[in-house]
Amino acid sequence: MDKHSQDNKRYAYLPEDIILKLLEQASDTAKKVSDLINIDENLVKKAKEILSTKGIILRNTNHEFTDSLIAVDGAQIVERKTSSDILLSLAVGVEGLKDKESTSWSPSGQQYYQWQTVLPHHVANPTLAQGVMFLMELSVLAKADHEIRIMDGTHLTMILKLNQLLSANDNEFADESYVQALEEFLKKSYEKIIPDIPDIIQGAFSNPSIIGLAKYSSSREIVDSLLSSLGIIMDDKIFLSFILGEDEFTKPLSVGQGIKEREDWKRVHIKCNLPIKSLEAQMVVELNHRFEGCIAPFKITPGKASGLYFTFYRPFNDGPVYRIEIKEKLALDSGKLMKVLSSIKKQILFPEIREPYPQYFADVIAKNISFGMNAVEQAICNEPSISNSKNFDLIFPYRTK
């Protein structure tokens, strides 16, 4: 073996050698980032002319606002132990900044939900924990009485995750323990059963006070439709940051403007195929019919556009552009829409905090779920029937952390 081959086969110093290789390629990566953020000014000018001519760029001239505003976020975690999985989900609502401190939540609402259970190892357990989290988020939103309620994320993501929860028998072969855990959650949290889930969904999806605001969005509905001739490679949110000025927003458009998004809203569905022993076949058919009714206003069907709209809004010149999903009733009322936009602007403390304050703080609280899991794990270790068991080792993780 020659010296060159021996050098290539030498024992690596880890992780230093890996980091050096990463740094060697970092300049190429930086160049790619540069290509995405440095754009041709002529392209921006042409795009702005097209959007202005079509009446897409509007300005918020209404400075009326409300501080009756909340944001809701959730989190979930599955802690895999040697013997079983511990599931923990939560959802929390946080009010926006206001002059007077609140002393109570909505009388008919609940500010937070939490749920925990233990199940045998199963590939569907993360799906269950995540689906329960989304149901709790919808409940906090629907039961609140605030004038503006921010859902963290898009309506499409919410629908897809709820469908995944209820159709977990398709790919993950959800078993009886999965169904039992879902039923126990509904009974304990809402005094409801699985056939009542459409009521939870309908309560949120039909309410114009509930809007969707995703921190991250890859939507290309505007660049792929109104600006398709320009060959823009950026997504809407990024490209519109070169177009919109302070207090400018795009005319609300029905979701499904782009080809991909149109197909998404044509195919979207919620169907239950869980092995529920208490439901007869006809009852399952009726349940799925109700699920379709919940999302029917949003779906695109022949001759009918979606009743869900989106707008892009830039509160500050140097700040980010926000993609906001709104119901048709709000989209068609320009005065109320501008009030919503002004209210959101009042909650943004840019540059320290990029999203509306309550959305940021709800996210911070939700991310603390790991501390909650640590507390649950400690309580388990302190249980006498476990701490004195000869099988105590089985409550530890299946791998070294």
N, C-alpha and C positions, 0 to 999 in steps of 0.2 A: 504493500500500500504506500503510495507516495505521500510526501509531506502535506500537499494540498488536501488530500482526502483525510489525512489524520487531523488536520486543523478543523475540517468541517464536521468531523465526528467527535470533537472534544466534548467533555461533559459541560453542560450549560450551567451558568451561574443564574439561578432564578431567585427573584423575578427580574433582576437587573437586565439580563439579556433580552427578555421580552420587551421591557420598557424601551430599550435602545432601538429595537426593531420598530416599535410603534412610533417613536420620535422620527425615525428615518422617513416614514411615510406621512408624517403629520403635515409637511408642507403641501403635499398633493391634496390632502384632505382640506386644508385651509383654502387652497385655490378653488376647490369645488364649492365651498361655502361662499367665497367671494363672488363666484359666478351667479349665485342665487340671490345675493343681497345687493349687488351693484347692477342696476338695470339701465337700459338705454332710455334716455330722457325722451327721445322722439316717440318711442313705444308708449310711454306713459301719457304723453301729450295726445296721441291718437286715441288711446283708450278713454281718456277723460272727455274728449270731444264726442265720441260715440255715446258714452253714458249720459252726458249732459244733453245731447240732442234727443235722446230717448226719454228724457225726464226722470232718469234713475237717481241722480244725485240731488238730495234735498238738504235743507238746512233746518235745524231745530231752532225755531224762533220763540218757542214757548218756554219760559223760565219757571213756570209753576212746577212744584215738586211735592212729594210726600215723603215723610220718614216712616210711614207704616209699611215697612219692607223687611223681608226675611230672606235668607238663603238656607238651603237644606243640602246636606251631604251625608254620605255614609261610608262605612268601611266594613270589611269582613276579613277573618283570618281563620285558617284551618291549621291547627297544631297537631302534627302527626306524631303520635307516641308509638311505642313498640306494640302496645296492646290494642290501640284504638285511635280515633281521630276526635279531637275536641274542636267544635265549631263555635265561633263567636261572631255575631253580626250586630251592628248598631247603625242608627241614623239620628241625626241631630239637627235642630233648627236654631239659627242665630239671627237675632234682630240686627237691623242696621243702626248706624250712629244716629243719635237723636239728642235734642236739647234736654229732655227730661228722662231720667232713668226709669225703666220699666220695672214694675214690681210683680207682674203676673203675666202668664202666657194667655193665649186665646182661651176663653172659658170653655169652649166646646172641643178644643184641640189638645194635643199632647206634644210637648217640645222635643221629646226624644223617645226612642224605643231601643231596647237591647234584648238580645236573645242568645242563649247558649245551650248546647247539648253535646252529648257524646254518642258517637256512632262507630260501628265496626268499619275497618278500612274499606273504602269504596271509591272508585274513580269519580262518582257523581257527587261526592260530598262538597267539593268547592262550588259546584253549580248550585247546590242547595243553599249554601251560605250566602252566595252572591245574590241569588234570586230573592231570598228573604230580606236582604239588605235593601234591594230596590223596592220591594213592597212596603217596607217601613218608611223609606223616603217619600213615596207617594202618599202614605197616610199622614205624615207630618205636614206635607204641602196641602193636601185636600182639606184637612180639619182645621187649619189655621184660618184666621179671619183678616189677615193683613192685606192691604191693598195691592201690594206687589210681592210675589213669591217666586224666588229664583230656584229653579231646578238645576242642579249641577250636571250638565251634559245635554245630549240631544234626545228628542222624543224617539227617534229611530233606535238609538242604543237601548233606551229603556224597554221598548217593545221587544227587541231581539233578545235581551236578557230574560225578560219575563217568559218569552216563548221557550227559551232554553230551560228555564226552571220547570215549566209544565210539560215539556216534551222530552224530558231527560231519558225516557225509555227508548228513544230512537237510536242513539249512539252509545250512551253510557249505561244502558240497561239498569235503570233505577229500580231498586228492589223495595220490598215492603217496609223496611226500616226507614227509607227515604220518605215514603208517603206518610208513615206514622209521625216522623219528625215534623213534616210540614203541617200536618193536621194539628199536632200539639202546639206548634207556634201560633197558628191561627186561633185556636181555642183560647190559649193563654193571653194573647195580645189583644184580640178583638172580640172574643166570644163568637167567632165565625168558623165556617167550615170551607173546604176547597171550592164548592159551588158559589161561595160568596165573593171569591176573588174578583170577578168582574165588577162588583160594586166598588171595590177599592180603586181599581184602574179607572173606572168611569168617573169617579169623584175628582180625579186629578186631570184627566184628559179633556173633560168638558168645561173646565174652569178657565176663563180668560185671564184671571189674575195670576195664573201660573205660567211662567215663561221659562224657556230653556236657554242656558248660557254655558256653552262648552269652553273650557280653558284651551283645549286643543281642537282644531278643526282642519280636515283635509278637503273640505268642500270645494268643488270647482264649478258650481252651478252658474255663476256669472261669467267666468272666463271661458267656459265651454259652450255657452249659449250666446250671450250678447256680444262677447269679444272673441268668438271662435276664429275669426279671420286673422287674428293677430298672432296666433301660435304661442300663446303665453304658457310657460312651463310651471309657473307658480300657482299655488292654490288661491282661492278668493281672498282669504283673510290677509295673506301676506301682500298680494298684489294691490289690494285696496288701501293698504297703508301708504302707498305711493300716490294714491288718487284722492282720498278723502282728507279734508282739512278739519280743523276744530269745529265740533258741533254739527258736522255733516253726517248724513246717514243715507243708505240706499232705500229707494222706494220698496216697500214690502212686496215680495214676490212669493207665489205659492211654491212650496218645495217640489222638486222634480224638474227643474229647469234644464239640468244636464242629463245626458243619456244614462249615465250610471245611476244617478239619483232617481230618475224617473222609473227605471227598472226596479230599484229598491222599494219604492213606494207602491209599485204595482204588485210585487210579490209578498210584501210584508204580511205577517199573520201571527196569531197566537192560537195554538192548539194544544189541548191537553191529551196526552196518551199514557198518563201514569197508571200503574196497576192499582186502581182504587176499588177495593172489594165492595164498598158500600154504594157504588154507583152502577146502575144498570146501563146497558148500551145506549138506550134512548136518552137517558139523563146526560150522558157524555156528549151526545150529539147536540142537545139543547145548551149545554155548558159552552161548547165551542161556538155555537151560534151567537151566544151572548158575548164571547170574546171578540168575535168579528164585529159585533155591533159597537164595541168600545173604540175600535180603531177605524171603523168605516169612514168617519168624517175626514180622516187623514189620508186614506188610501186613494190612489189614482186608478180610476176605472174608465172604460170607454165613455167619452163625452163628459167626464167629470174630473176637474182638477182637485188637488188636495186642499183641504180646509186648514192646513197648517202652513204658516208663512214664515219667512225669515227676512231679517234686515241686518246690514252691517253698520255699525255706529262707531264714530271716533270722537270721544269726549274731549281729548286734548291733542294739540298739534304734535307733541313729542311722545304721546302715549300710544298704546296699541289700539288696533281695531277689534271690536267685539262682534261676534256673530250671535244674534239673538233670535230665538224661535218664538213665535207668538201665534195665538189662535186668530181665526179669521175676524172675529168680532172686534178685537183690538186693532188688527191690521187695517181695517176699514175706517177706523175712527182716528184721524190724524191728530186731533187735540189730545186725546187720552194717550196716544202713542208717544207724542212729544213729552208729555208729563212723565211717562215711564222712563224715557231716555234721560230727562233732566234729573230724575230721582236716582237713577243709576250713577250718573255723573257725580252727584253729591256724596256717593259712597266710595268713590275711588280716590285713594291717597297716593297717587302716582308721584314720584317713581318708587317710593318705599314699598308700596303694595300695588301689584299690577291689576288684580281683579277687584270687584266691589268688596268692600270691607267684610260684610257678613259672609260672603262666599269664601273669602280667604280664611276667616276665623273658624267657620264650620269645617273647613278642610283641615285646619290645624288640630281641632278637637278630634275629628274622625281618625286622624293619623296616630293619635295616642292610644289606639285600640290595643297596641302591643303591651302597654302598661296594664290594661284591663286583663289581658290574657295572662300576664305574669301573676296578677293577683289571684285569678282563678286557679292557676297551677299551684300556687302556694297553699291555697285552701284545700286543694286535693291532697297535697303532701301531708297536711296537718290532720286529715281525717283519720281517726284512730284505726278504723277497720282496714285502712290502706297502709298507714305508717307501720303497723304491727304485722303486716302480712308478709309471708315468706316470698310472695311474688312482687314485692315492692319495686324491684328492678323494672317491671313491665310498664311502669308509668313514666319512664324516662323516654326521651326522643329516640327514634330508631337509628339516628346517626349522631355523631359528635358535632356540636355546634362550635 
